[in-house]
């Protein structure tokens, strides 16, 4: 039984000669969570203070 990626799974990892490898710190930052609602937390705090 063959799977979709059986033909490429054991190939060596490509390393670019043109572009330097990105640091692990920068790679992780790309996938870090972000706040989709900028200022939402501040608005909640302000509302709580006004009550």
Phi and psi restraints in degrees (value plus and minus 20) as a CYANA .aco file:
   2 UNK   PHI    -126.5   -86.5
   2 UNK   PSI     132.0   172.0
   3 UNK   PHI    -131.9   -91.9
   3 UNK   PSI     149.5   189.5
   4 UNK   PHI     -77.2   -37.2
   4 UNK   PSI     -56.4   -16.4
   5 UNK   PHI    -131.9   -91.9
   5 UNK   PSI      -3.7    36.3
   6 UNK   PHI     -78.4   -38.4
   6 UNK   PSI     -50.6   -10.6
   7 UNK   PHI     -96.5   -56.5
   7 UNK   PSI     -38.6     1.4
   8 UNK   PHI    -139.2   -99.2
   8 UNK   PSI     -28.0    12.0
   9 UNK   PHI     -81.8   -41.8
   9 UNK   PSI     -50.4   -10.4
  10 UNK   PHI    -122.8   -82.8
  10 UNK   PSI      -8.1    31.9
  11 UNK   PHI     -93.7   -53.7
  11 UNK   PSI     131.2   171.2
  12 UNK   PHI     -87.3   -47.3
  12 UNK   PSI     130.4   170.4
  13 UNK   PHI     -87.1   -47.1
  13 UNK   PSI     112.9   152.9
  14 UNK   PHI     -95.2   -55.2
  14 UNK   PSI     114.8   154.8
  15 UNK   PHI    -143.5  -103.5
  15 UNK   PSI     101.1   141.1
  16 UNK   PHI     -89.8   -49.8
  16 UNK   PSI     121.8   161.8
  17 UNK   PHI    -109.1   -69.1
  17 UNK   PSI     -38.3     1.7
  18 UNK   PHI    -112.1   -72.1
  18 UNK   PSI     -62.1   -22.1
  19 UNK   PHI    -128.1   -88.1
  19 UNK   PSI     110.4   150.4
  20 UNK   PHI     -87.4   -47.4
  20 UNK   PSI     131.1   171.1
  21 UNK   PHI     -89.4   -49.4
  21 UNK   PSI     116.7   156.7
  22 UNK   PHI     -93.4   -53.4
  22 UNK   PSI     121.7   161.7
  23 UNK   PHI     -88.4   -48.4
  23 UNK   PSI     137.2   177.2
  24 UNK   PHI     -81.8   -41.8
  24 UNK   PSI     -55.0   -15.0
  25 UNK   PHI     -81.0   -41.0
  25 UNK   PSI     -67.3   -27.3
  26 UNK   PHI     -89.1   -49.1
  26 UNK   PSI     -56.1   -16.1
  27 UNK   PHI     -84.4   -44.4
  27 UNK   PSI     -63.5   -23.5
  28 UNK   PHI     -84.3   -44.3
  28 UNK   PSI     -56.7   -16.7
  29 UNK   PHI     -83.3   -43.3
  29 UNK   PSI     -49.1    -9.1
  30 UNK   PHI     -85.1   -45.1
  30 UNK   PSI     -49.1    -9.1
  31 UNK   PHI    -127.7   -87.7
  31 UNK   PSI     -14.2    25.8
  32 UNK   PHI     -88.8   -48.8
  32 UNK   PSI     127.1   167.1
  33 UNK   PHI     -84.0   -44.0
  33 UNK   PSI     132.1   172.1
  34 UNK   PHI    -151.8  -111.8
  34 UNK   PSI     140.7   180.7
  35 UNK   PHI    -109.2   -69.2
  35 UNK   PSI      89.6   129.6
  36 UNK   PHI     -92.0   -52.0
  36 UNK   PSI     -45.3    -5.3
  37 UNK   PHI    -131.3   -91.3
  37 UNK   PSI      60.1   100.1
  38 UNK   PHI     -81.3   -41.3
  38 UNK   PSI     108.9   148.9
  39 UNK   PHI      70.6   110.6
  39 UNK   PSI     -25.8    14.2
  40 UNK   PHI     -82.7   -42.7
  40 UNK   PSI     -65.2   -25.2
  41 UNK   PHI     -81.6   -41.6
  41 UNK   PSI     -61.5   -21.5
  42 UNK   PHI     -83.5   -43.5
  42 UNK   PSI     -59.9   -19.9
  43 UNK   PHI     -84.3   -44.3
  43 UNK   PSI     -59.6   -19.6
  44 UNK   PHI     -83.7   -43.7
  44 UNK   PSI     -64.2   -24.2
  45 UNK   PHI     -82.9   -42.9
  45 UNK   PSI     -62.3   -22.3
  46 UNK   PHI     -82.7   -42.7
  46 UNK   PSI     -62.8   -22.8
  47 UNK   PHI     -83.2   -43.2
  47 UNK   PSI     -60.1   -20.1
  48 UNK   PHI     -85.5   -45.5
  48 UNK   PSI     -58.4   -18.4
  49 UNK   PHI     -88.6   -48.6
  49 UNK   PSI     -51.5   -11.5
  50 UNK   PHI     -97.3   -57.3
  50 UNK   PSI     -35.3     4.7
